[in-house]
Amino acid sequence: MACDADLGLVRPDVAGVDEAGRGPLAGPVVAAAVILDPARPVDGVADSKTLTPARREALEGVIRETALAWALGICGPEEIDRLNILQATFLAMRRAVEGLARAPSLVLVDGNRCPDLPCAARAVVGGDRRVAAIGAASILAKVHRDRLMVELDARYPGYGLAGHKGYPTAAHRAALARLGPSPCHRRSFAPVRAAGQG
């Protein structure tokens, strides 16, 4: 088990895991798992929420090219509604870890809880700022999810999904009230459920 002094180190047997999309009313939750190469550090990796979209896009390409392994895991709205958002997030994280081309001996997960994984795991509060591999995972998850939301916006116009990415903004709530839920909305979430009953 890693100690706090080890969190800043990049190790070839340690994967970082983070997710994007727990709070939105629409679209999937996306998790990423990344094992960074100690010999190829990625400058500028940080919590994806603190980076501009252009910086995230640039870093995503570097991470994909230089990481020893990376993978994505996705749970769509139907799975979120069936499982609940926490369990769907954990399932997306498991899918990401299981998709890695090399098996880590330890997985560091952003947050205060870990999914059941086939290897040792540790939750790290604020991990996307403290652990480079988790920061890298946050970037991959966020960029991939944002692209999926642009695709969903083209498929389900009128909700503004490309702009707010499914989060419960005033404009999104107004569109839900006007149009009702689309197939990409999470019907177990209260604002969506209420719009479906209107």
KEKE-3310 file (N, C-alpha, C; in steps of 0.2 Angstrom, whole numbers, plus 5000, padded with zeros to 4 digits):
npx = (5004:5003:5011:5008:5019:5023:5014:5016:5025:5028:5025:5028:5019:5008:4991:4981:4965:4950:4934:4922:4907:4897:4888:4879:4863:4861:4868:4883:4892:4909:4924:4942:4957:4974:4991:5006:5022:5037:5048:5044:5038:5024:5021:5011:5000:4985:4971:4957:4947:4952:4959:4959:4948:4956:4969:4966:4963:4976:4984:4978:4981:4995:4996:4990:4999:5011:5009:5011:5000:4983:4965:4947:4932:4914:4898:4881:4866:4855:4861:4865:4853:4848:4857:4861:4869:4882:4885:4886:4896:4907:4906:4910:4923:4929:4928:4937:4949:4950:4952:4965:4980:4991:4992:4990:4998:4993:4979:4975:4962:4953:4945:4934:4930:4932:4930:4926:4940:4951:4963:4974:4968:4967:4958:4960:4958:4956:4964:4966:4973:4984:4990:4999:4995:4982:4977:4980:4971:4959:4959:4958:4946:4937:4939:4935:4922:4916:4917:4908:4896:4895:4892:4880:4872:4871:4863:4852:4845:4842:4843:4855:4866:4880:4885:4883:4886:4877:4875:4865:4861:4852:4847:4847:4838:4827:4825:4822:4810:4803:4804:4804:4811:4825:4831:4844:4844:4845:4834:4831:4836:4830:4826:4824:4815:4804:4802:4798:4786:4778)
npy = (4994:5011:5025:5042:5049:5043:5047:5056:5050:5043:5027:5012:5002:5006:5012:5026:5032:5040:5049:5056:5065:5062:5071:5076:5078:5071:5059:5048:5041:5043:5034:5034:5025:5026:5022:5029:5033:5032:5036:5046:5059:5069:5085:5098:5091:5090:5092:5090:5099:5111:5115:5123:5120:5118:5116:5104:5096:5096:5090:5077:5071:5069:5061:5050:5045:5044:5036:5021:5013:5014:5016:5017:5017:5015:5020:5020:5030:5021:5011:5018:5022:5010:5005:5015:5031:5030:5017:5014:5022:5016:5004:5009:5013:5000:4994:5002:4999:4985:4986:4989:4987:4982:4974:4983:4984:4991:5002:5019:5029:5043:5052:5047:5034:5017:5006:4989:4980:4970:4970:4978:4993:5010:5024:5041:5057:5072:5067:5070:5081:5078:5066:5061:5052:5050:5063:5063:5053:5060:5069:5062:5056:5067:5073:5064:5061:5074:5075:5064:5070:5081:5074:5068:5079:5083:5072:5073:5087:5104:5103:5109:5101:5101:5112:5114:5101:5092:5095:5102:5115:5131:5134:5121:5114:5122:5118:5104:5105:5111:5102:5089:5073:5066:5051:5050:5055:5054:5046:5043:5053:5067:5080:5076:5066:5073:5082:5072:5069:5079)
npz = (5000:4996:5004:5009:5005:4994:4984:4975:4966:4950:4945:4936:4939:4944:4943:4939:4942:4937:4935:4924:4924:4934:4939:4929:4920:4909:4897:4897:4911:4912:4914:4917:4916:4919:4917:4919:4911:4919:4913:4904:4908:4909:4907:4915:4919:4927:4938:4928:4928:4930:4919:4903:4889:4877:4882:4889:4878:4871:4880:4882:4870:4872:4883:4879:4870:4877:4889:4898:4898:4895:4897:4894:4902:4901:4907:4902:4901:4903:4911:4922:4927:4931:4940:4949:4952:4959:4959:4945:4942:4948:4941:4928:4931:4935:4922:4915:4922:4920:4906:4904:4896:4903:4918:4933:4949:4959:4961:4961:4966:4963:4975:4989:4990:4984:4970:4968:4964:4953:4959:4972:4979:4982:4989:4985:4992:4983:4973:4960:4959:4967:4962:4948:4939:4942:4939:4925:4921:4924:4914:4902:4904:4904:4892:4883:4887:4884:4870:4867:4871:4863:4851:4855:4856:4842:4839:4847:4846:4852:4866:4870:4873:4869:4874:4888:4892:4898:4911:4925:4920:4920:4907:4902:4910:4907:4893:4895:4902:4891:4880:4886:4892:4883:4874:4879:4892:4910:4918:4931:4938:4948:4942:4928:4929:4934:4923:4914:4918:4915)
capx = (5000:5007:5010:5007:5025:5023:5008:5019:5029:5025:5027:5025:5014:5002:4987:4977:4958:4946:4928:4919:4900:4893:4882:4874:4856:4861:4874:4886:4898:4915:4930:4948:4963:4981:4998:5011:5029:5041:5053:5041:5034:5019:5021:5005:4994:4982:4964:4954:4942:4956:4962:4955:4947:4961:4974:4965:4964:4983:4987:4975:4985:5002:4995:4988:5005:5017:5007:5012:4994:4977:4959:4941:4926:4908:4891:4876:4860:4851:4864:4865:4846:4846:4861:4862:4875:4888:4887:4887:4903:4911:4907:4914:4930:4931:4929:4943:4955:4951:4954:4972:4984:4995:4989:4993:4998:4989:4976:4974:4956:4951:4939:4935:4928:4935:4926:4929:4944:4955:4970:4974:4966:4966:4955:4964:4954:4959:4969:4967:4978:4990:4993:4999:4991:4974:4976:4980:4965:4954:4959:4956:4939:4933:4939:4931:4915:4914:4916:4902:4891:4894:4889:4873:4869:4869:4857:4846:4846:4837:4844:4861:4871:4887:4887:4883:4888:4872:4874:4858:4860:4845:4845:4846:4831:4821:4824:4819:4803:4800:4804:4803:4818:4827:4834:4851:4843:4845:4827:4831:4837:4824:4823:4822:4809:4799:4800:4794:4779:4775)
capy = (5000:5017:5030:5048:5051:5040:5049:5061:5046:5039:5020:5008:4997:5010:5016:5032:5031:5046:5049:5063:5065:5060:5076:5078:5075:5067:5056:5043:5043:5040:5033:5032:5022:5027:5020:5034:5030:5036:5039:5050:5063:5074:5092:5101:5087:5093:5091:5092:5105:5117:5117:5125:5114:5118:5113:5097:5092:5095:5085:5071:5067:5067:5056:5043:5043:5042:5032:5014:5010:5018:5013:5020:5013:5019:5017:5024:5032:5015:5007:5023:5022:5004:5004:5021:5034:5028:5010:5015:5025:5011:4999:5012:5012:4993:4993:5005:4996:4979:4987:4991:4982:4979:4974:4987:4981:4996:5007:5025:5031:5050:5052:5044:5027:5013:5001:4982:4979:4964:4972:4983:5000:5015:5031:5047:5063:5077:5064:5073:5087:5075:5060:5063:5047:5052:5069:5061:5050:5065:5073:5057:5055:5073:5075:5059:5063:5080:5073:5061:5075:5084:5069:5067:5086:5082:5067:5076:5094:5108:5104:5112:5097:5102:5118:5112:5094:5088:5097:5105:5123:5134:5133:5114:5113:5125:5114:5098:5107:5112:5096:5082:5070:5062:5045:5051:5058:5050:5046:5042:5060:5070:5085:5073:5062:5078:5084:5067:5069:5086)
capz = (5000:4995:5009:5006:5002:4987:4980:4969:4962:4944:4945:4931:4942:4948:4938:4942:4940:4938:4931:4922:4922:4939:4941:4923:4919:4902:4894:4901:4915:4909:4918:4913:4920:4916:4920:4916:4910:4923:4909:4900:4911:4905:4910:4915:4921:4933:4938:4921:4929:4931:4913:4897:4884:4872:4886:4890:4871:4870:4885:4880:4865:4874:4888:4875:4866:4881:4894:4897:4896:4897:4895:4896:4904:4901:4908:4899:4905:4906:4917:4928:4930:4934:4946:4953:4949:4962:4957:4938:4941:4950:4936:4923:4934:4934:4915:4913:4924:4917:4899:4903:4892:4908:4925:4939:4956:4964:4958:4965:4964:4965:4979:4996:4990:4979:4967:4969:4958:4954:4962:4977:4977:4987:4987:4987:4991:4980:4970:4953:4960:4970:4959:4941:4935:4942:4935:4918:4920:4924:4907:4897:4905:4903:4885:4879:4888:4881:4863:4867:4872:4856:4847:4857:4854:4835:4838:4851:4846:4856:4873:4871:4876:4867:4878:4895:4893:4901:4918:4926:4920:4919:4900:4901:4914:4903:4887:4898:4903:4885:4876:4889:4891:4877:4876:4883:4899:4916:4920:4938:4941:4949:4937:4922:4931:4934:4916:4910:4920:4913)
cpx = (5004:5006:5009:5013:5026:5018:5011:5023:5025:5029:5024:5020:5008:4998:4983:4970:4954:4940:4926:4911:4896:4887:4877:4868:4856:4868:4877:4890:4904:4921:4936:4953:4969:4987:5003:5018:5033:5047:5051:5036:5030:5018:5014:4999:4992:4974:4961:4950:4946:4959:4957:4954:4953:4967:4973:4965:4971:4986:4984:4979:4992:5001:4994:4995:5010:5015:5009:5006:4988:4971:4953:4936:4920:4902:4886:4871:4856:4854:4864:4858:4845:4851:4862:4868:4882:4890:4889:4894:4908:4912:4911:4922:4933:4932:4935:4949:4956:4953:4961:4976:4989:4992:4993:4993:4994:4986:4974:4968:4955:4945:4940:4932:4931:4930:4929:4933:4948:4962:4969:4972:4966:4963:4960:4960:4958:4965:4971:4972:4985:4994:4993:4995:4984:4973:4976:4973:4959:4953:4956:4948:4935:4933:4935:4924:4912:4913:4909:4896:4890:4890:4881:4869:4867:4863:4851:4846:4840:4839:4851:4866:4878:4889:4888:4885:4883:4871:4868:4859:4853:4843:4844:4839:4826:4820:4821:4812:4799:4799:4803:4810:4819:4830:4840:4850:4843:4838:4826:4833:4831:4822:4821:4816:4803:4797:4797:4787:4775:4770)
cpy = (5006:5021:5037:5051:5048:5043:5053:5057:5043:5032:5016:5002:5000:5014:5021:5031:5038:5045:5056:5061:5062:5064:5077:5075:5070:5064:5051:5046:5039:5040:5032:5029:5023:5025:5024:5030:5035:5040:5045:5055:5068:5080:5095:5097:5089:5091:5094:5098:5111:5120:5119:5119:5113:5114:5105:5093:5091:5089:5078:5067:5065:5061:5049:5041:5041:5037:5025:5010:5014:5015:5017:5015:5018:5016:5022:5026:5026:5012:5012:5023:5015:5003:5009:5024:5032:5021:5010:5018:5020:5006:5002:5011:5005:4992:4996:5001:4989:4980:4988:4985:4979:4980:4978:4982:4985:5001:5013:5028:5038:5049:5049:5036:5023:5008:4994:4981:4972:4965:4976:4989:5004:5022:5036:5053:5068:5074:5067:5079:5084:5070:5061:5058:5048:5058:5067:5057:5055:5068:5068:5056:5061:5074:5070:5060:5069:5079:5069:5065:5079:5080:5068:5074:5086:5077:5069:5083:5098:5108:5107:5108:5098:5108:5116:5105:5090:5090:5101:5112:5125:5133:5125:5112:5116:5121:5107:5100:5108:5106:5089:5079:5066:5056:5045:5054:5052:5050:5045:5048:5064:5075:5082:5069:5067:5081:5079:5066:5075:5085)
cpz = (5000:5001:5005:5003:4995:4982:4974:4964:4956:4944:4939:4933:4945:4943:4942:4938:4942:4934:4929:4921:4927:4940:4935:4924:4913:4901:4899:4906:4912:4914:4914:4918:4916:4920:4916:4916:4914:4919:4904:4903:4907:4909:4910:4917:4927:4933:4932:4922:4929:4924:4908:4893:4879:4876:4887:4884:4870:4874:4884:4875:4867:4879:4884:4872:4871:4887:4893:4895:4898:4894:4897:4898:4904:4903:4906:4903:4908:4912:4923:4931:4933:4940:4951:4951:4952:4959:4949:4937:4943:4945:4930:4925:4933:4927:4913:4915:4921:4909:4898:4900:4897:4914:4930:4945:4961:4959:4963:4962:4967:4969:4986:4996:4984:4976:4969:4963:4959:4956:4968:4975:4983:4985:4990:4986:4988:4975:4963:4953:4963:4967:4952:4937:4936:4938:4927:4916:4920:4917:4902:4897:4903:4895:4881:4881:4884:4873:4862:4867:4866:4851:4849:4856:4847:4835:4842:4851:4850:4864:4875:4874:4875:4871:4885:4897:4897:4909:4919:4926:4919:4912:4899:4904:4910:4896:4889:4899:4896:4880:4879:4888:4885:4879:4880:4890:4904:4919:4928:4942:4942:4944:4930:4923:4931:4927:4912:4912:4918:4907)
residu = (MET:ALA:CYS:ASP:ALA:ASP:LEU:GLY:LEU:VAL:ARG:PRO:ASP:VAL:ALA:GLY:VAL:ASP:GLU:ALA:GLY:ARG:GLY:PRO:LEU:ALA:GLY:PRO:VAL:VAL:ALA:ALA:ALA:VAL:ILE:LEU:ASP:PRO:ALA:ARG:PRO:VAL:ASP:GLY:VAL:ALA:ASP:SER:LYS:THR:LEU:THR:PRO:ALA:ARG:ARG:GLU:ALA:LEU:GLU:GLY:VAL:ILE:ARG:GLU:THR:ALA:LEU:ALA:TRP:ALA:LEU:GLY:ILE:CYS:GLY:PRO:GLU:GLU:ILE:ASP:ARG:LEU:ASN:ILE:LEU:GLN:ALA:THR:PHE:LEU:ALA:MET:ARG:ARG:ALA:VAL:GLU:GLY:LEU:ALA:ARG:ALA:PRO:SER:LEU:VAL:LEU:VAL:ASP:GLY:ASN:ARG:CYS:PRO:ASP:LEU:PRO:CYS:ALA:ALA:ARG:ALA:VAL:VAL:GLY:GLY:ASP:ARG:ARG:VAL:ALA:ALA:ILE:GLY:ALA:ALA:SER:ILE:LEU:ALA:LYS:VAL:HIS:ARG:ASP:ARG:LEU:MET:VAL:GLU:LEU:ASP:ALA:ARG:TYR:PRO:GLY:TYR:GLY:LEU:ALA:GLY:HIS:LYS:GLY:TYR:PRO:THR:ALA:ALA:HIS:ARG:ALA:ALA:LEU:ALA:ARG:LEU:GLY:PRO:SER:PRO:CYS:HIS:ARG:ARG:SER:PHE:ALA:PRO:VAL:ARG:ALA:ALA:GLY:GLN:GLY)
# end
